[in-house]
Amino acid sequence: MTKNKANTLPYLEIQITDSCNLKCKGCSHLAGMFPADQHIPIEHFKADLERMQALFPVIEKIRLLGGEPFLIPDLEGYCRAARSAYPDADIRIVTNGLLCLKCSKELYAVLRELHIGIDVSMYPPTIRIQDQLTALFEVEGVDHKLTAPITRFAKRIDLSGSSDIHSTFWQCDSKWCSFLREGQLCVCPAPYFLKQLAERYQLSVQAESGIIPIHETALTPEQIKDFLNTPNQVCRYCTEMVFFDWKVNQKYDLSDWIIEKGK
């Protein structure tokens, strides 16, 4: 496929599971709220890939994430589907790494075969096994990257919706992080998960403006790219980040994600 501006998407994150083996306070993907087996059905995943192929035959970078992808029993199937759809893409699995020491040699052989790498988010429990992980990946010959230690999380949602969308968008470290989950293509992960918070906590927010249903849209690829690269009304719910120490949550509260101005 000839690469040109119209048919190329630089970067796409695809959520393949909602479930996670960590329950991080303030997780931006709400992982940990869901049961251990709430994975995106592989048939839906393949349908999304097929639709994305029709819209964008070239995607340069694809990240498969969750939740925790290594919870999926048939992770190999998702990897093969992604590589089949996008043979030239830089594809990597984003993980907290805690299950990697238990993965089979057969799975690592598949990752080598498909040239799919692993990106490890170095949370405090993962930092404790960093040397073991590095040794494992080197022995298995799997391309891997470890982030810097992650000891803080941040929240940035302001339900008043009073932020300026232009300054918020251009200052945001998540712009250009196009996100896809079960047919919903978002400017970044925030619109989808803000929508989930709104449903769970009965909030009055309008997150749909940041989401394109790819199986229903009549937008052209160029129009979709303009949508993804332009300040959106959903940006008004993001404000300056408030940081807190990373910790595992035993019980979730809306305040894990919401900033109340004046407090």
C-alpha positions as MATLAB code, in Angstrom:
seq = 'MTKNKANTLPYLEIQITDSCNLKCKGCSHLAGMFPADQHIPIEHFKADLERMQALFPVIEKIRLLGGEPFLIPDLEGYCRAARSAYPDADIRIVTNGLLCLKCSKELYAVLRELHIGIDVSMYPPTIRIQDQLTALFEVEGVDHKLTAPITRFAKRIDLSGSSDIHSTFWQCDSKWCSFLREGQLCVCPAPYFLKQLAERYQLSVQAESGIIPIHETALTPEQIKDFLNTPNQVCRYCTEMVFFDWKVNQKYDLSDWIIEKGK';
ca = [
       0.000    0.000    0.000;
       1.373    3.357   -1.019;
       1.850    5.593    1.968;
       0.421    9.098    1.764;
      -1.006   11.639    4.137;
      -4.596   10.669    3.463;
      -4.282    6.959    4.217;
      -1.773    7.120    7.066;
      -2.520    7.319   10.787;
       0.661    7.903   12.789;
      -0.402    6.323   16.085;
      -3.270    4.290   17.521;
      -3.900    2.765   20.938;
      -6.320   -0.158   20.926;
      -7.878   -1.355   24.162;
      -8.157   -5.152   24.063;
      -9.203   -5.719   27.672;
     -10.795   -3.707   30.474;
      -9.507   -6.044   33.171;
      -6.324   -5.592   35.167;
      -4.409   -7.407   37.882;
      -3.606   -4.079   39.542;
      -6.142   -1.688   41.035;
      -4.275    1.586   40.752;
      -5.917    4.581   42.388;
      -7.024    6.995   39.674;
      -6.247    4.691   36.742;
      -7.003    6.731   33.621;
      -8.486    3.623   31.931;
     -10.614    2.711   34.975;
      -8.861   -0.671   34.973;
      -9.446   -2.648   38.143;
     -13.126   -1.701   38.222;
     -13.928   -4.606   35.950;
     -14.014   -8.390   36.432;
     -10.905  -10.385   35.590;
     -12.313  -11.672   32.302;
     -13.798   -8.557   30.692;
     -11.836   -8.713   27.446;
     -12.842   -7.205   24.118;
     -14.245  -10.131   22.068;
     -11.726  -11.044   19.403;
     -14.472  -10.938   16.752;
     -15.089   -7.281   17.639;
     -11.362   -6.596   17.595;
     -11.020   -8.114   14.125;
     -14.041   -6.173   12.867;
     -12.491   -2.943   14.135;
      -9.203   -3.775   12.430;
     -11.017   -4.459    9.171;
     -12.833   -1.136    9.363;
      -9.656    0.736   10.262;
      -7.911   -0.900    7.308;
     -10.595    0.486    5.019;
     -10.118    3.953    6.485;
      -6.360    3.893    7.118;
      -4.459    1.172    5.262;
      -1.305    2.475    6.936;
      -0.960    2.889   10.695;
       2.622    3.517   11.719;
       2.451    2.660   15.433;
      -0.100    0.448   17.211;
      -0.197   -0.134   20.950;
      -2.290   -3.009   22.348;
      -3.276   -2.195   25.894;
      -5.811   -2.493   28.671;
      -6.197   -3.103   31.459;
      -3.584   -5.814   31.376;
      -3.273   -7.586   28.009;
      -1.468  -10.603   29.472;
      -4.692  -11.545   31.285;
      -6.193  -12.536   27.920;
      -5.957  -16.306   27.423;
      -5.821  -15.955   23.626;
      -3.456  -12.988   23.473;
      -1.743  -14.747   20.575;
      -4.938  -14.436   18.513;
      -5.092  -10.682   19.035;
      -1.436  -10.319   18.127;
      -1.822  -12.360   14.939;
      -4.906  -10.373   13.920;
      -3.128   -7.053   14.458;
      -0.041   -8.129   12.522;
      -2.116   -9.568    9.689;
      -4.034   -6.293    9.363;
      -0.945   -4.096    9.586;
       2.135   -6.039    8.465;
       4.451   -3.019    8.519;
       3.298   -1.316   11.718;
       5.382   -0.918   14.863;
       3.173   -3.005   17.185;
       3.806   -3.259   20.915;
       1.942   -4.591   23.952;
       1.664   -2.209   26.906;
       1.799   -4.063   30.223;
       2.542   -3.660   33.914;
       4.847   -6.657   33.503;
       3.671   -8.565   36.548;
       2.407  -11.548   34.549;
       5.309  -11.714   32.119;
       7.362  -14.036   34.304;
       4.539  -16.604   34.071;
       4.038  -16.464   30.297;
       4.837  -19.491   28.197;
       7.858  -19.778   25.957;
       5.384  -20.439   23.146;
       3.840  -16.984   23.566;
       7.246  -15.322   23.484;
       8.036  -17.303   20.333;
       4.891  -15.850   18.747;
       5.937  -12.312   19.696;
       9.352  -12.894   18.123;
       7.748  -14.349   14.996;
       5.367  -11.405   14.628;
       7.953   -8.775   15.593;
       5.740   -7.461   18.377;
       7.486   -5.744   21.255;
       6.624   -5.217   24.900;
       6.436   -1.859   26.684;
       6.532   -2.243   30.466;
       5.063    0.455   32.719;
       7.320    0.470   35.757;
       4.961    0.744   38.714;
       6.373    0.069   42.199;
       5.528   -3.694   42.151;
       7.147   -3.972   38.716;
      10.277   -2.116   39.801;
      10.906   -4.900   42.313;
      11.168   -7.483   39.509;
      12.919   -5.279   36.949;
      16.095   -7.370   36.797;
      14.110  -10.601   36.357;
      12.028   -9.082   33.587;
      15.049   -7.742   31.744;
      16.816  -11.106   31.959;
      13.682  -12.927   30.764;
      13.127  -10.697   27.744;
      16.769  -10.962   26.748;
      16.739  -14.761   27.009;
      13.492  -14.948   24.997;
      14.763  -12.479   22.410;
      11.721  -10.216   22.737;
      12.077   -6.519   21.985;
      11.246   -4.622   25.153;
      11.254   -1.162   26.656;
      10.904   -0.242   30.301;
       9.570    3.171   31.292;
      11.112    5.315   33.956;
       9.771    4.481   37.437;
       6.137    5.535   37.828;
       5.607    6.580   41.439;
       2.890    9.194   40.892;
      -0.451    9.316   39.129;
      -2.441   12.408   38.246;
      -6.051   13.481   37.884;
      -7.241   16.304   35.653;
     -11.015   16.110   35.189;
     -12.995   19.249   36.084;
     -16.736   18.627   35.793;
     -17.482   22.345   35.459;
     -16.253   22.133   31.877;
     -14.756   25.607   32.151;
     -11.350   25.008   30.566;
     -10.419   26.651   27.278;
     -10.408   23.834   24.732;
      -7.612   25.292   22.614;
      -5.048   25.866   25.362;
      -6.006   22.559   26.999;
      -5.540   20.618   23.771;
      -2.210   22.151   22.797;
      -0.777   21.710   26.301;
      -2.035   18.142   26.659;
       0.484   15.305   26.713;
      -2.200   12.946   25.337;
      -2.841   14.785   22.079;
      -2.018   12.638   19.081;
      -2.832    9.547   21.232;
      -5.766    8.316   19.138;
      -7.641    5.611   21.031;
      -9.933    2.805   19.853;
     -12.196    0.530   21.859;
     -14.931   -1.621   20.311;
     -15.697    0.620   17.365;
     -15.285    3.910   19.209;
     -12.411    6.028   17.940;
     -11.481    8.851   20.286;
      -9.226   11.885   20.151;
      -7.489   10.379   23.216;
      -8.565    7.866   25.890;
     -10.299   10.564   27.969;
     -13.647   10.844   26.108;
     -14.402    7.127   26.330;
     -13.516    6.831   30.009;
     -15.193   10.114   30.930;
     -18.303    8.664   29.319;
     -17.911    5.543   31.482;
     -17.529    7.626   34.637;
     -20.604    9.647   33.685;
     -22.661    6.465   33.333;
     -21.351    4.931   36.550;
     -21.748    8.046   38.705;
     -24.656    9.686   36.823;
     -22.660   12.765   35.857;
     -23.908   15.477   33.528;
     -21.088   15.662   31.000;
     -21.000   15.514   27.214;
     -18.114   13.216   26.270;
     -19.603   11.976   22.981;
     -18.176   14.949   21.082;
     -14.742   13.316   21.327;
     -15.833    9.938   19.895;
     -16.349    8.694   16.328;
     -18.258    5.391   15.853;
     -16.115    3.970   13.069;
     -18.677    1.451   11.809;
     -21.308    4.151   11.334;
     -19.411    7.278   10.351;
     -19.590    8.752    6.870;
     -16.498   10.880    7.492;
     -13.593   10.514    5.108;
     -10.140    9.554    6.423;
      -8.973   13.144    6.023;
     -11.972   14.412    7.997;
     -11.289   11.849   10.715;
      -7.667   12.963   10.959;
      -8.781   16.587   11.213;
     -11.121   15.533   14.030;
      -8.324   13.719   15.880;
      -5.880   16.612   15.500;
      -8.156   19.489   16.461;
      -9.235   20.844   19.879;
     -12.531   19.222   20.833;
     -15.370   20.311   23.113;
     -14.568   17.412   25.440;
     -11.242   19.132   26.182;
     -13.121   21.615   28.354;
     -13.366   18.955   31.075;
      -9.581   18.681   31.419;
      -7.616   21.067   33.620;
      -4.181   21.335   35.175;
      -3.076   18.002   36.593;
      -3.056   17.282   40.320;
      -0.502   14.631   41.249;
      -0.672   12.044   44.025;
       1.447    9.091   45.091;
       0.821    5.827   43.279;
      -1.086    3.300   45.359;
      -3.370    0.314   44.993;
      -7.019    1.051   45.689;
      -9.249   -1.193   47.745;
     -12.319    0.919   47.037;
     -12.891    3.432   44.238;
     -14.318    6.892   44.689;
     -15.190    9.554   42.136;
     -12.632   11.836   43.789;
      -9.912    9.522   42.445;
     -10.447   11.181   39.048;
     -12.248   14.472   39.684;
     -10.696   17.776   40.695;
     -12.946   19.992   42.793;
     -11.832   23.579   42.275;
     -11.193   25.475   45.478;
     -10.278   22.364   47.476;
];
